[in-house]
Amino acid sequence: MSNVEAIARPAPEAEAEDPHVNGMAAYDALVAEAEADYAGYWARLAREFVTWKTPFTRSLDDSNAPFFKWFEDGTLNVSYNCLDRNVERGLGNKVAIVFEADDGQVTRVTYSDLLARTCRLANALKARGVRKGDRVVIYMAMSVEGVVAMQACARIGATHSVVFGGFSAQSLRDRIEGAGAVMVITADEQARGGKHLPLKAIVDDAIALGGCESVKDVIVYRRTGGPIDWQPSRDHWMHEETEGQPEVCEPEWVGAEHPLFLLYTSGSTGKPKGVQHSTGGYLLHAALTTKWTFDLKDDDVFWCTADIGWVTGHTYIAYGPLALGATEVVFEGVPSYPDAGRFWQMIQDHQVSVFYTAPTAIRSLIKLAEGDAAVHPARYDLSSLRILGSVGEPINPAAWEWYHRHVGGGRCPIVDTFWQTETGGHMITPLPGATPLVPGSCTLPFPGIAAAIVDETGNDVPHGQGGILVVKKPWPSMIRTIWGEAERFRSSYFPPELKGYYLAGDGAIRDAETRYFTITGRIDDVLNVSGHRMGTMEIESALVACTDLVAEAAVVGRPDDTTGEAICAFVVLKRARPTGDEAKKIATELRNWVGREIGPIAKPKEIRFGDNLPKTRSGKIMRRLLRSLARDEAITQDTSTLENPAVLAQLAEKN
Ligand code: WTA
């Protein structure tokens, strides 16, 4: 059925040796299997990829849509599946994690070591009273200990909520309170790009802000030994807690629907949402997609450069590769330190064969390599690479070509993986050895995923015509609910007009000939800055929280060569509109304010000031106009309904 022949410009090197999904015929066969018996297809894979303590007897339960359940009467433990199972298979001495610290120091951790460390921490958490179903916030940088903390929670049935180490005290506080966490696991500091940055101090600040009374204990991993404050009744060193704890800890066998984790992410309205994931269905898709999308084999060295604070670091660092018994690289630092050759140096040193990163990183490294031949990938031996991956935002064809040619040596297929925090794992992606590639397209749905493009009433749009990306059938690793906000879950993802389909929030278009998907970007007010999701409303709320200065603010995105999108804020002050140096000074002040309120990733790239915002006579802000202004486009829209057209000239002015 596939249209391979019709593809205009397939990259012939999309071939892998003896791939898990061998050719388009194999892909089509899997799609057909899922179509013929949807629940049966996923049940077969769930038996193949997951080791169950008690086998499930039911696959999909859709009796209470959209609160779907998968494999509900089965019991399992994720940490057992990622660690013990591999040791039992004889992989105890295999390296699970090659950790490279910011300063280049390398530590190797075998599966036996990782299991022992996980058990000791799990026992320590239990000794502090953490029980099945309790929430534990993890606020750490990239580290073996971070992965161990996640695995230890999974082992005892505690639900973790990892908060990215770049979030501010305020954001951390909101997430601790939202989850009702009983414990926070953190580090004294993090080492990034040669600098030491605080973590524990931010936890202290977050708790001091109030609302975190549920937190009984803070466990601190000593990373740098830098100075920190200490509250003896609450704070405990991780090494003291785990010392003397047994290296054995019986896994807590939980039901397949037990919440493995919450992960807060931005939406178009309101505060960030605590996306709740399951245990069984999530683990299945983590393991399955790691194997098929990356064609992962036993002797591969896998490196996903994401942070464990984002979903990519959950699925493709903490869980997927470990569930398969793979060897993976975990990197503490940043791609530009000590120089922009760091990634290539590490690929060479660790003989990385599968490399998974974000377009933003590629674009910034292209720029740096163009300016300095010494950090160009051509200077390194990257012949160990077999497969490249991209995630988090659209990869523009120019970056794709560079990645393909200079990093992959023209040999390696690039899997452009489209997915979301809510989907748990890959949704639309090429499979190496099966899918011919087209730069800029994430190609076809993962076998079994019912991705489609519809109009506002949920009807299919013809190929070649853009529309709303939906998933028509529930899938095992889908979001189960928004923590504590079931109605918000229903209205955000299953709006009534869309016939019960899952609304991704992205626009997409399918090629009429190849049937390939191309993601055209978010259709809501979610921005994607360097692959980080940000709600415009969150940034607006942060700005207006600066009550001394700000009367009103509106935030829009605009395209940016390096970061994909950039944040542009339009601000009305409580005082007269500033100009010249004063405007620059206040813009800097506000940018830092947002950095403190949310985190540095949310700082607007540009702030412009007006006496007012462009509004209709009924008081509605005309965001379309703001988007044009942010892009420095001439205003071609009809402005006759505008209450105050004079502000347009003010807001067109840069500081
Ligand atoms: C965008 C990250 C184009 C998209 C895994 C989605 C992409 C949002 C791609 C989710 C891709 C992710 N091509 N766009 N390959 N991958 N996106 O939740 O807008 O941080 O909705 O998950 O990133 O971001 P999130």
Boltz pocket constraint, residues with backbone or C-beta under 6 A from the ligand:
constraints:
  - pocket:
      binder: B
      contacts: [[A, 265], [A, 310], [A, 311], [A, 312], [A, 390], [A, 391], [A, 392], [A, 393], [A, 394], [A, 395], [A, 416], [A, 417], [A, 418], [A, 419], [A, 420], [A, 421], [A, 422], [A, 428], [A, 442], [A, 504], [A, 505], [A, 506], [A, 519], [A, 521], [A, 522], [A, 528], [A, 531], [A, 532], [A, 533]]
      max_distance: 6.0
